[in-house]
């Protein structure tokens, strides 16, 4: 069982009273349907400090094996999720965003705009997802089968990597 925390980067949704967030329910439904457990979710402003603080709070809690961020991966001036994430990562996993962009590019040319990152903070996997609910789920769907293996290996599983 992989325990997940979700951080949504959205100025309008973090302020309350605005548009309702669709990413958390969409990601929770996908994750739960695929055997993951969502233990915490939060919406923060599209700013580096709140994003970093929330990611590190989740990582430091010991309650999650993976942190998913949603939003802030594009090129608008307020899209800063990769900048917030990159200095925190101890080990980059470039294959995850490469696979997500490859899968997404089959649906939209706009996939090339995504600047999302993935990597490890200690044994915790961090993945940046797009901010649109459908795109976030589609990107996660492209890589989710590798996640349990990544988590096991990050926690020191000595078993040989079997091909499937």
N, C-alpha and C positions, 0 to 999 in steps of 0.2 A: 504494500500500500504506500503510495507516494502522497505526502501531505503538501498542500499547495497554499501559498498566499498570493493574492492578486492585488496589484496596485494600478489603479486607473489614473492617468494624467489628464486632467480636464479642468480648465479654468471655470467654464460655465457650470459643470456638474458639481465641482467642489464647493461652489458658493451657495448651493442650495437654492430652491425656488425657481431654478431654471429647468432646462430639459432633463428628463429622466435618463439615467445611465442604462444602456442596453448591453454593455460589454460584460459586466459582472454576471447577470443572469445567463447570458449566452455561453460564457466560458464555464460557469458552474455546471450548467446542464451538460455540456460536452464532457467535462472532466468527470463528473459523477457517472455518466453513462459509460465511461471507459475505465472505471475502477479507481479513480483518484479521489482524494478527500480534500475538499476546500476547507481550510481551518480559519482563514481570515481574509477579508477583502476591505479595501479602503479606496477613497477617491481623494486625490491631492491636486494642488495647483500645478500647472505646467511650468514648474520652476525647478532648478537644479537642487537647491537645498532641501525642499520638502520631499522630492523624489528620493534623494540619497538617504535622508533620515528614515523614511519609511522602509526602503529596501533593507537598510542595515538593522532597523528594529526587528524586522521579520527574521533576518538571518541570525541575529544575535539571540533571539528568543529560544532557538533550538526546537521550535514547534513546527518548522517547515523543512521540507527537502527541496522545494523549488519555489521560486518567486517569479511570477509572470507579471510583466508590466504591459499595459495596453494604452496606446496613444503616445503622441509626441515623437514619432519616428520619421515624420516627413520633413519638408524643407521650409515650412513657414517659420517666421521669426520666433514663435513661441514653442516650436518643437525641439525640446532639449533632452529628451529621455536618453538617447545614446551618450550625450555628454555627461549626464548625471551618472550613468551606469559604468562607463568605461574605466574611470579611475578606481572603482570598487572591485573590478574583476581581477582575480589573482591568476586565472588561466582562461584564455580565450577559447571558444569553441566555434570557429568560423563556419564549420560545416552545417550548423543548425540554421543560421540565417541564410546561407547559400541555398539550402534545400527548401526553405520557406519561400524565398524569392523565386526559385525555379518553379515550384508548384503554383505559386500565385501568378506568375507571368503567363501561365496557360489560360488564365481567366481575364487578366487585364494587363495592358502595357504599363499601367501606373505602378506595378510591382517594382519597377526599377527605381522608383523614388524612395522606397523604404530603406531606412538607414539602421534598422534594428540590429542589435548585437546579442550575443549569448556567451556565457562563460560561467566559471565557478568562483564562488566566494567560499573558501573552505570546501566543505562537502555539499554546499547548497548550489543548485543550478539556478541561474537567472536567465530569463529569455525575454527580450523586448518584442512585443506584438503590435500590429497596427491598432488604431483606435476605433475603427468601424467594427461593430460586433461580428458581422459576417466574415470580414477579412481576418479578424483575430482568430476566430474558430478555424477557418480554412488554413491559416498558417500553422496553428497548433496541430491540426489534423495531419499535416504533412510530416511532422517529426515526432509525434507523441509516442509512437511504438518504441523509439530508441530511449526514451526518458527513463524507464525503470532500470535499464542496463547502465546508463550514465550514473544514476544515483547509487546503484550497488557498487560500481567501480570507484566512485568518489569516496565511498565509505570504507574502501579497502578490500572489497571482495577479491580473493586471490584466484578464483576460478578462471580457467582459460576462456577466451571469448569465442563462443561457438557461432558458426555461421548458420543463418536460417534461410 
